[in-house]
Amino acid sequence: MNERLRSVLAQRGVSPESLAATCEVDPKTVGRWLGGRVPHPRHRFAAAQHLRVEETFLWPVPQPRSGRPDTVGIELVGTYANRASVPGEVWLSLLQKAETQIDVLVFSGTFFAQTNPHVAGMLAERAAAGVHVRLCFGDPNGRAAAVRGREEGIGDSLAAKIRASLTYYRSLSTKAGCEVRLHDTTLYNSLFRYDSDLLVNPHVWGQPASANPLLHLKRLDSTGWFDNYAQSFEAVWDSAKPWTPEPERTTTHGQD
């Protein structure tokens, strides 16, 4: 499968049929490209020009048998100008297809639930199917969240966003296979792992995470970017504390 070509088509909003017309080939031919077949050189050039990417990004040059493969370059299967531009179906598909683990590392991650109100239920379903779900949010009372709030110019609003986000996951605290923790670390990236797929959202100083780029990585072996980011998740997770939801408040009304 050519995940890079598939990802770029989605990013650019180009259908396989449209790419076929541009390259003057049958749509079934583009289907075969998506399946992993390498196009004729002139078709590779035309497709790369139309999609505004390097030809070698879509079809990397094979490594010599005697040489060590450039797994770092191959692991990068897609990029997005900002997190907000990632199609909703990408998040949904990765979550639904996860079979072993889902790891999320954020400060507030409010978009994660607000763009999909059923995300907690979906995570619970994946956990029931044997997927280990780990969600790590910023500690709203921690120093790191306070510093990040000041850097973004929103003050205590970040802590409030974290508390609001956590309310969506209250039901997961009692679900087998689901863990929620709070961290108090400086985050250089938000991370969203679904088995061997990892979405990395780098943090640019003073800007909200949603305005920053996002990288889609696919794990090949332990020498690439994927494992470096995955290890950073484990380090933060190990230092984070379990989250226990506060009891829901009930309001009583007196009688006149």
Secondary structure, 3 states (H helix, E strand, C coil): CCHHHHHHHHHHCCCHHHHHHHHCCCHHHHHHHHCCCCCCHHHHHHHHHHHCCCHHHHCCCCCCCCCCCCHHHHHEEEEECCHHHCCHHHHHHHHHHCCCEEEEECCCCHHHHHCCCCHHHHHHHHHHCCCEEEEEEECCCCHHHHHHHHHHCCCCHHHHHHHHHHHHHHHHHHCCCEEEEEECCCCCEEEEEECCEEEEEECCCCCCHHHCCEEEEECCCCCCHHHHHHHHHHHHHHHCEECCCCCCCCCCCCCC
